[in-house]
Amino acid sequence: MKFKLFLIAIIAALSATTAGCKTIDAYSGEEKTSNATKGGAIGAGIGAVIGYVSAKDKSSRDRRKAILIGAGVGGVTGAGVGVYMDRQESTLRTQLEGSGVSVTRNGEELILNMPGNITFASAKSALKEDFEKVLDSVVLVLNEFDQTLIEVAGHTDSVGPAATNQQLSYNRARSVGNHLANKGKIKIDRVLIVGHGEERPVGDNNTAEGREQNRRVELTLIPVKTEE
């Protein structure tokens, strides 16, 4: 029910937004007609819906995919998903060789593990300048393979208050997501930002090595699939 009410609110906002006839494209600077204005408003509405569902469980990915397909992003047919992700994986491994970012294949998904020691200063959420160049390499691939949903998830170790770690993990994920969208020009509708705090460790928080493993940002790349 809450989700339905939220959608109603978004529709109302879109109606108000599309009342104007023309707008200026933020990237090209060109004046757009009323149809483009409506499209921009719909995009903004999609972003708001995505922000709402991002707090949900894994099913939020499926909702996001449906929204993207409905917005005309397109998708990969079932038979071509494997080949599509194989090509994306190979390109990423080439681009990220020696960067410190690992690429892991998990079924149809790819996971890019970005350790905290190469991405952020201690307890900070601003990207290290050198790592921005690494992300730019990722952007090149993500723009080529544009039928991919990108989940950016932040994680921390268990040192300090859980609430502080939760906020830090989200802020770090947001820094990465903002770089992808703002500097990389990736459509924001493709980016899902979440913070898991200290809830999903991959190492032992009782050791320095384990804590270092837990301080990370992960990009999970998920193919947007359509029916054949």
C-alpha positions as CSV (number, residue, x, y, z in Angstrom):
1,M,0.0,0.0,0.0
2,K,2.8,2.4,0.9
3,F,4.5,1.7,-2.4
4,K,1.2,2.4,-4.3
5,L,0.8,5.7,-2.4
6,F,4.4,6.6,-3.2
7,L,3.8,6.0,-6.9
8,I,0.7,8.2,-6.8
9,A,2.8,11.0,-5.4
10,I,5.4,10.5,-8.1
11,I,2.7,10.6,-10.8
12,A,1.3,13.8,-9.3
13,A,4.8,15.3,-9.3
14,L,5.3,14.3,-12.9
15,S,2.1,16.0,-13.9
16,A,3.2,19.3,-12.4
17,T,6.7,19.0,-13.9
18,T,5.5,18.3,-17.5
19,A,3.3,21.4,-17.5
20,G,6.1,23.5,-19.1
21,C,6.7,23.4,-22.9
22,K,10.5,23.5,-23.0
23,T,13.6,22.8,-21.0
24,I,17.4,22.8,-21.3
25,D,19.2,19.5,-21.6
26,A,21.7,19.4,-18.7
27,Y,24.4,17.7,-20.8
28,S,24.1,19.2,-24.3
29,G,22.7,22.6,-23.4
30,E,20.1,22.3,-26.2
31,E,16.6,23.4,-25.8
32,K,14.1,20.5,-25.7
33,T,10.5,20.3,-26.8
34,S,7.6,19.4,-24.6
35,N,8.1,15.7,-25.4
36,A,11.6,15.8,-24.1
37,T,10.5,17.7,-21.1
38,K,8.1,14.9,-20.3
39,G,10.8,12.4,-20.8
40,G,13.1,14.2,-18.4
41,A,10.3,14.3,-15.8
42,I,9.7,10.6,-16.2
43,G,13.4,10.0,-15.7
44,A,13.3,12.0,-12.5
45,G,10.3,10.1,-11.4
46,I,12.0,6.8,-12.1
47,G,14.9,8.0,-10.0
48,A,12.6,8.7,-7.1
49,V,11.0,5.3,-7.4
50,I,14.4,3.7,-7.4
51,G,15.4,5.6,-4.3
52,Y,12.3,4.1,-2.6
53,V,12.9,0.5,-3.6
54,S,16.6,0.5,-2.9
55,A,15.9,0.0,0.8
56,K,14.1,-3.2,0.0
57,D,15.5,-6.7,-0.4
58,K,16.9,-8.3,-3.6
59,S,13.5,-8.0,-5.3
60,S,14.3,-4.3,-5.7
61,R,16.7,-5.3,-8.5
62,D,13.9,-7.0,-10.4
63,R,11.7,-3.9,-9.9
64,R,14.5,-1.7,-11.2
65,K,15.0,-3.9,-14.2
66,A,11.3,-3.6,-15.0
67,I,11.5,0.2,-14.7
68,L,14.5,0.4,-16.9
69,I,12.9,-1.8,-19.6
70,G,9.8,0.3,-19.4
71,A,11.8,3.5,-19.8
72,G,13.3,2.2,-23.0
73,V,16.7,1.0,-21.8
74,G,16.2,-2.3,-23.5
75,G,17.7,-5.6,-22.3
76,V,19.4,-8.8,-23.2
77,T,17.4,-11.8,-24.3
78,G,17.8,-15.0,-22.3
79,A,19.9,-16.8,-24.9
80,G,22.4,-14.0,-25.2
81,V,22.9,-13.2,-21.5
82,G,25.9,-15.5,-21.1
83,V,27.7,-14.2,-24.1
84,Y,27.0,-10.6,-23.1
85,M,28.4,-11.1,-19.6
86,D,31.4,-13.1,-20.9
87,R,32.3,-10.1,-23.1
88,Q,31.8,-7.7,-20.3
89,E,33.9,-9.7,-17.9
90,S,36.8,-10.1,-20.4
91,T,36.8,-6.3,-21.1
92,L,36.7,-5.5,-17.4
93,R,39.6,-7.8,-16.6
94,T,41.7,-6.2,-19.3
95,Q,40.8,-2.6,-18.1
96,L,41.4,-3.3,-14.4
97,E,44.5,-5.4,-14.6
98,G,46.9,-4.1,-11.9
99,S,44.4,-1.7,-10.4
100,G,43.8,-3.6,-7.2
101,V,40.1,-4.2,-8.1
102,S,39.2,-7.8,-8.4
103,V,36.6,-9.2,-10.8
104,T,34.5,-12.2,-9.7
105,R,31.9,-14.0,-11.8
106,N,28.9,-15.2,-9.9
107,G,26.5,-16.9,-12.3
108,E,25.1,-14.2,-14.6
109,E,26.5,-11.4,-12.4
110,L,29.9,-9.8,-12.1
111,I,31.2,-8.4,-8.8
112,L,34.0,-5.7,-8.7
113,N,35.6,-5.6,-5.3
114,M,37.1,-2.2,-4.5
115,P,39.1,-2.4,-1.3
116,G,38.9,0.6,1.1
117,N,42.7,1.0,1.1
118,I,42.8,2.0,-2.5
119,T,39.5,4.0,-2.7
120,F,39.3,6.1,0.5
121,A,41.3,7.6,3.3
122,S,40.6,6.1,6.7
123,A,37.1,7.0,7.9
124,K,36.5,9.2,4.9
125,S,34.0,9.0,2.0
126,A,35.8,11.2,-0.6
127,L,37.4,9.2,-3.4
128,K,41.1,9.2,-3.6
129,E,42.3,11.0,-6.7
130,D,44.2,8.1,-8.1
131,F,41.2,5.8,-7.7
132,E,39.0,8.2,-9.8
133,K,41.2,7.1,-12.8
134,V,40.4,3.5,-12.0
135,L,36.7,4.2,-11.9
136,D,37.0,6.0,-15.2
137,S,38.3,2.7,-16.7
138,V,35.2,1.0,-15.2
139,V,33.0,3.7,-16.8
140,L,34.3,3.0,-20.2
141,V,33.1,-0.6,-19.9
142,L,29.8,0.2,-18.3
143,N,29.0,2.7,-21.0
144,E,29.8,0.1,-23.7
145,F,27.7,-2.5,-22.0
146,D,24.7,-0.3,-21.3
147,Q,22.2,-3.1,-20.6
148,T,23.6,-3.7,-17.2
149,L,22.2,-2.7,-13.8
150,I,24.9,-1.4,-11.4
151,E,24.5,-2.0,-7.7
152,V,27.0,0.0,-5.6
153,A,27.2,-1.4,-2.1
154,G,29.4,0.0,0.7
155,H,30.7,-2.2,3.6
156,T,32.8,-1.5,6.7
157,D,34.5,-3.4,9.5
158,S,33.0,-3.6,13.0
159,V,35.2,-1.0,14.6
160,G,33.1,1.8,16.0
161,P,29.4,2.3,16.5
162,A,27.2,0.3,14.1
163,A,25.2,3.4,13.1
164,T,28.3,5.3,12.2
165,N,29.5,2.4,10.1
166,Q,26.2,2.2,8.4
167,Q,26.3,5.8,7.4
168,L,30.0,5.6,6.3
169,S,29.2,2.6,4.1
170,Y,26.4,4.4,2.4
171,N,28.4,7.6,1.9
172,R,31.2,5.7,0.3
173,A,28.9,3.8,-2.0
174,R,27.3,7.2,-2.9
175,S,30.7,8.7,-3.7
176,V,31.3,5.9,-6.2
177,G,27.8,6.1,-7.6
178,N,28.0,9.8,-8.0
179,H,31.3,9.5,-9.9
180,L,29.7,7.0,-12.3
181,A,26.7,9.2,-12.9
182,N,28.1,12.7,-12.8
183,K,31.6,12.3,-14.3
184,G,31.0,9.0,-16.2
185,K,27.7,10.1,-17.6
186,I,26.1,6.8,-16.8
187,K,22.3,7.1,-16.6
188,I,21.4,7.4,-12.9
189,D,18.5,5.1,-13.4
190,R,21.1,2.3,-13.9
191,V,22.8,2.9,-10.5
192,L,21.4,1.5,-7.2
193,I,23.3,2.7,-4.1
194,V,23.1,0.8,-0.8
195,G,25.0,0.7,2.4
196,H,25.4,-2.5,4.4
197,G,27.6,-1.2,7.2
198,E,29.3,-4.0,9.1
199,E,26.5,-6.5,8.4
200,R,28.2,-8.5,5.6
201,P,31.8,-9.2,6.5
202,V,34.0,-11.3,4.2
203,G,36.9,-11.4,6.7
204,D,37.4,-11.9,10.4
205,N,36.8,-8.6,12.2
206,N,39.1,-9.9,15.0
207,T,42.2,-9.5,12.8
208,A,43.7,-6.5,11.0
209,E,43.7,-8.4,7.7
210,G,40.1,-9.4,8.1
211,R,39.0,-5.8,8.9
212,E,40.9,-4.6,5.8
213,Q,39.0,-7.0,3.7
214,N,35.7,-5.8,5.1
215,R,36.3,-2.2,4.4
216,R,35.2,-2.2,0.7
217,V,32.8,-1.1,-2.0
218,E,31.4,-3.7,-4.3
219,L,29.9,-3.1,-7.7
220,T,27.5,-5.9,-8.7
221,L,26.8,-5.8,-12.4
222,I,23.5,-7.4,-13.3
223,P,22.2,-8.0,-16.8
224,V,18.9,-6.4,-17.7
225,K,17.1,-9.4,-19.3
226,T,14.0,-9.4,-21.5
227,E,11.9,-12.3,-22.7
228,E,12.8,-13.8,-26.0
